[in-house]
Amino acid sequence: MPAKKVDVGARVLLSQDAARFALIPPLRATLGGKGHRPLVGNVDCHASLSLYGALHFVTGHVTTRLVERPRKTRTATMSKRRYLQEAFAKHLRDIARAYPATHHPRIVLVVDNASWHQGKALDEVLKVFPHLELYPLPSSSPQLQVIERFWKV
């Protein structure tokens, strides 16, 4: 079978975002006896799963990476922004492997204005993979992010 021809001007457009899913479903209703206040537990953020996802605009292919929370011993030395930035850098490497420059000369990721979408760690990744390009959306515009609709599903 002959090799596929690659369009050198071909671009891939990805919608990238982070999401957090609660592992303990929130309570919607409870029963209680008359005259007694029911006891309802709180849902905390510790029982959740965080991940990064990049949705291909045309094919619907999703590239994801789980975001591991640092252990309590590391939290003192590592800020939330820094560990999210490092996880995002790993996510960019995953995208670069999923869409290599030999087949996809230009990858544009539509990102929101989260603070961890910029910094030294990301500059290093973008230098190693120059075919990746970040396209930031205007502030407070989640309706423009296509992957938000995917998270709802």
Phi, psi and omega in degrees: 000130180291151179292148179289141174278139181254129175284115184295336179271002183296137178236150175244130180249121182241140173260117186245137178201166175253153178216152176231129181244128179288133177273341175251115183295141179292146179283136180255326181209158178213160178255148178209151179284152181298130179088355180238131178284128180288149178265120181240128179282160177268147173262119180259167182282355183284336178262065181218163179240124179250143177207160172257145177219146176230118184257124177288125184300326187266309186273337184083004178295137180243129174253124185234162173212128174290142178256113180274130176285138178293150177293160183305326181292331181273338185298328180295325183267341184239123180285163179299317181299320183292316181289329175291324178294317179294321177294322178293323177298319177295322178298319177297322177295321176300317180295319179298325177287323180289329180233078183294152183297334180295328180256335183229090186293341180216121178244121179250121178255121176276118183236159174275186184264035177296145184296334182277003176272015177210156179137178186298316182300321181285324177300321180294317179295316181293335176287321180288325181242079185292348178281352175271137180221131178266133178240101183284139175278162174298156179300148176052051178225057181295339180293341179274350183270110184299323184294341177301322178292326178293318180299324180299322179291000000 
